[in-house]
Amino acid sequence: MIKIPSSVKETLSKPYLLTKEQIQFYQQNRFIKLKQVFDEPTITFFNDAISQRVSLMNKENTPIEQRTTYGKAFLQLFNLWKEDELVKEFVFSKRLAQIASDLMNTSGVRIYHDQALFKEGGGGITPWHADQYYWPLETDKTVTAWIPLQATPLELGPLEFSAGSHQIVEGRDLEIGDESERLIQQKLKVTNFNHVIEAFDLGEVSFHSGWVFHRAGANTTNQMRKVMTVIYMDKDMVLKNPENKNQINDWNTWCPGAKIGEVIDTPLNPVI
Ligand SMILES: O=C(O)CCC(=O)C(=O)O
């Protein structure tokens, strides 16, 4: 069995100190990109581990041109931490969880779930959307760590943000697809929110909250854009009455057994 090198283990738990300005930036814009969250050996090690797990879990075999816009955006595999002890160490990284908690100003965070999002060579755009439309969660204290497993230039389709757009309510109720891309883009055009489209260095990680609008460009290369994500919520997050079929599905899938009006404290949602 492959073991995680001790220096990589240390990196996963080493604190990453945020400045007051960085926390303020996140609070205002509801996203932040942080450089050097992980070093090269850590990314290389988990690129291998996560890629292997994705290969084992992936069941998509429809040719890309025959898929929907959502299907063209990425291969999407969930809760790798349940399947793989190595990947679990990464998803349960105290360094990442501490950043998530500090940005949201909570006393701790729980895992909502994790996802690998592998945009294939020739893969399409990820349409504009806000994640929390899918989540039966009472407050906006939610954040996704988006962790590229390689340096990610614009050609690979890095994540893009509409800075501060969590203030817009219109468009929140749209599923990811052609309509969300068109309507949200139209809406954002007539606002002053900055559309941030930047490459990611190796080891750079972004954090975005549940209601901020974001998208990604197409992957115009013939190389996979490999990304791991971890979705955190406030450790005191309460389950709300689901408002749509996606939220019912999320309840059954990511926090089965949780009760409406109570803190979500199931075996799938450990405090990190
Ligand atoms: O990786 C992508 O293309 C999209 C990611 C995303 O929308 C998310 O992590 O919330």
The ligand as an SDF file (V2000), in Angstrom:
LIG
                    3D

 10  9  0  0  0  0  0  0  0  0999 V2000
  -14.5770   23.2050  -12.2230 O   0  0  0  0  0  0  0  0  0  0  0  0
  -15.4590   23.7650  -12.8600 C   0  0  0  0  0  0  0  0  0  0  0  0
  -15.4170   23.8620  -14.0770 O   0  0  0  0  0  0  0  0  0  0  0  0
  -16.6260   24.3510  -12.1290 C   0  0  0  0  0  0  0  0  0  0  0  0
  -16.5040   24.2480  -10.6470 C   0  0  0  0  0  0  0  0  0  0  0  0
  -17.6520   24.7660   -9.8960 C   0  0  0  0  0  0  0  0  0  0  0  0
  -18.6000   25.3030  -10.4220 O   0  0  0  0  0  0  0  0  0  0  0  0
  -17.6270   24.6440   -8.4270 C   0  0  0  0  0  0  0  0  0  0  0  0
  -16.6900   24.0500   -7.8820 O   0  0  0  0  0  0  0  0  0  0  0  0
  -18.5570   25.1530   -7.7740 O   0  0  0  0  0  0  0  0  0  0  0  0
  1  2  2  0
  2  3  1  0
  2  4  1  0
  4  5  1  0
  5  6  1  0
  6  7  2  0
  6  8  1  0
  8  9  2  0
  8 10  1  0
M  END
$$$$
